[in-house]
């Protein structure tokens, strides 16, 4: 069974990133702070998470810190699940 982090990483790598070095994307690498993910990508990621993990984000969840790494997103999914 895939973990939440693995599912998130697969989506980000396959659907949102176009860089050649994405195989090296770690769970704690900065997504927003490094510029790997822009605001449109963050919105797409939010929709993916809501649809695939059957959760609804609250306004206070939509922070830079919560969307800046795969591990932070996985923790947020765990809280909202």
C-alpha positions, -999 to 999 in steps of 0.1 A, spaced: 0 0 0 13 34 -10 19 59 17 3 94 15 38 109 10 45 85 -19 12 93 -36 18 131 -32 53 128 -46 42 108 -76 15 134 -84 39 163 -80 66 146 -101 43 133 -128 19 162 -131 35 194 -119 72 193 -123 90 194 -156 126 195 -144 151 168 -153 162 163 -117 128 154 -102 139 119 -93 159 135 -65 128 152 -49 129 144 -12 100 145 13 115 176 30 126 195 0 111 229 -4 84 230 -31 73 266 -29 104 282 -14 126 267 -41 103 277 -69 96 240 -79 59 247 -74 41 279 -82 7 291 -70 -11 273 -99 7 241 -90 -2 245 -54 -39 250 -64 -38 218 -85 -21 199 -56 -49 211 -33 -76 198 -56 -57 165 -60 -55 161 -22 -91 169 -16 -103 145 -43 -80 116 -36 -79 117 2 -115 128 7 -107 158 29 -117 194 29 -91 221 36 -100 248 61 -89 284 53 -63 282 80 -47 251 63 -38 271 32 -4 283 44 31 285 29 44 261 56 17 235 50 24 234 12 61 238 12 71 201 15 57 167 9 61 158 45 42 189 57 14 181 32 13 144 44 10 156 80 -18 179 71 -36 151 53 -32 130 84 -48 157 106 -77 162 82 -84 125 77 
